[in-house]
Structure formats: C-alpha cells, structure tokens
Amino acid sequence: MVGITIQKVIFHVVIFIVALLPLVSATQKHTKKIIHECNDHKILELSPKLSFQIILHGILLWASMGFLMPIAILVIRMSNKEQNGRRLKIIVYTHASLQILSVLLVVVATIMSVINFENFFDNTHQRLGLALYVAIWLPIIAGIFRPDRGSNNRGVWYAFHWLIGITVTLLGIVNVYIGLQAYNTKTMKSTSVWNWLFSIEAAVIAFIYLFQEKWQYIKQSGGILGNESVRPTDQEASPTQKKELSPMA
C-alpha cells in the first residue's frame, strides 16, 4: 500500500511540473518580428524559421484538440454497451492514452508559443488558448481520481468528466478556426483550404458521434427483424390451412 501511495504522489508531482513548464519558459525572450504598416493593418512578414514555427504550432494544436481529443471521445463511447471485460479494458486504456498524448502535444505547442511568439493575450485566440491549457488538465485529473463503479460519487464524477471533456473539445475546435483566421489576418495568406479540410474532418467526427447513438438500436432492430417469424395471413395461407378453412361440401 505504501509503495502504491508513493507512486501516486510521484505521478501527481510529475503532472504538476509538466503543467508549469510553459509558465517557467515565459521568462525567456520573445523572437523579434518585422512589422510594417499597410492600409492601417499590421501585416506580419514571416522569416522561414518563424513561418515553420507557426505552422508547427498549428499542426500540434490541431492534432491535439482538433483530432486526438475528438477521437478519444468516440473511442470511450464504444464502451457504453460493451460487455466483454477484455475489450472494455482496451477501450478505456486507448481513451486514456489518446488523452495523455493530446495533453503532451498541447504542452509542447504552448512552450513553443511562449518562447517564440509575442503573447500579450490581447486577442481571442491567445486568451482562449490560455483557458484551454488550464482546462485540458481537468479530464486527466478526473480520470486519476475516478470512483469505482457502483459508488455513490460515480454519477457526479461521470457528469463532470463528460461535460468538461466535451466542452474542452468543442472550444479546442473553435480555437483552431480562430487561429486560422488570426493567421490569415496577420499574414494576408489564404487559409481557405485548411478551413475546408478541417470542416470536413469535423463533420465526419460529428456524424460518427451521432451515428453511435443509433448503432445499438440499428443492430437490435436488425436482430429482431431477422429472427421474427413470418406469420401467414389470410391471403398467404398454406394449402393445408386453406383446406382446413374451406367450407365443407
């Protein structure tokens, strides 16, 4: 028991340290950017290095909040009607792994932003990004302190874990769009292709999410219809039945 307690304490300390890394990195100097005025708008002229950093920052956040977190939600929803213990364990561990990987990518993207970009938090993308960085840790913490099945607090825990997971995912998707718009505004470079591709991906994920609600019903309906015996009607009675039902001569 003591060994398990020590492992949990170490695990929590590691999570705390990783969460504070971007805040520690904030003391480092920001990379200088060349800005000039054009039509009363500030247009950012990107060096090749800065352009690569911005693109990598966007890819990391898309992979985290725009892909891995939604997929993690779809995966855990597969456990709703799962009765096999082994498959259920695989689903839960897959969900947790995707969530942890998503958080790690957010940490890397946040550190990149703090070190390489000017963060005055004077726009929606940066403010929402900061809020999401704090909120994204809540599902992980909730997962660590998950009550046992059948306990009194299980329902409250489930509602909180589901609500915070859905909220962070939706706001993360919104912030991806806001980031693309901010990039377009600052650099005057078109992002329409990325907007369309991301919209298609979001639509596919939303369709699968809604389809999962009805999949069990569809399977049950198919089974009922497949096993349902066909009852003869008056128009489709067997020859024997017709003979029995025919009036005596």
Residue pairs with C-beta under 8 A, 6 or more apart in sequence:
8 144
11 144
12 144
15 137
15 140
15 141
18 104
18 107
19 107
19 137
21 107
21 111
22 107
22 110
22 111
22 113
22 114
22 133
25 111
25 114
25 115
26 114
26 119
28 114
28 115
30 115
30 116
30 117
30 118
30 119
31 50
31 53
31 115
31 116
31 117
33 44
33 45
33 50
33 118
34 45
34 47
35 42
35 43
35 44
35 45
36 43
36 45
41 185
42 186
43 186
43 187
43 188
44 186
44 187
46 54
46 187
50 116
53 112
53 116
53 117
54 117
54 183
56 112
57 109
57 112
57 113
57 116
57 117
58 176
58 179
58 180
58 183
60 105
60 106
60 108
60 109
60 112
61 105
61 106
61 109
61 129
61 172
61 175
61 176
61 179
62 176
62 198
63 105
64 101
64 102
64 103
64 105
64 106
64 109
64 172
65 102
65 106
65 132
65 136
65 168
65 169
65 172
65 173
65 175
65 176
66 172
66 173
66 176
66 198
66 201
66 202
67 201
68 98
68 99
68 101
68 102
68 105
69 98
69 99
69 102
69 165
69 168
69 169
69 172
70 169
70 173
70 202
70 205
70 209
71 98
71 205
72 95
72 98
72 99
72 102
72 165
73 165
73 166
73 169
73 209
74 205
74 208
74 209
74 212
75 91
75 94
75 95
75 98
76 91
76 92
76 95
77 209
77 212
78 91
78 212
79 88
79 91
79 92
79 95
80 216
81 216
82 88
82 91
96 143
99 139
99 140
99 143
100 140
102 136
103 136
103 137
103 140
106 132
106 133
106 136
110 129
110 133
113 119
113 129
119 126
120 126
121 127
121 130
123 182
124 178
125 175
125 178
125 179
125 182
128 171
128 174
128 175
128 178
129 175
129 179
131 171
132 168
132 171
132 172
132 175
135 164
135 167
135 168
135 171
136 168
136 172
138 164
138 168
139 161
139 164
139 165
139 168
142 157
142 160
142 161
142 164
143 161
145 157
146 157
146 161
147 153
147 154
147 157
148 154
173 202
176 198
177 195
177 198
180 191
180 194
180 195
180 198
181 191
183 189
183 191
184 190
184 191
232 238
232 241
237 245
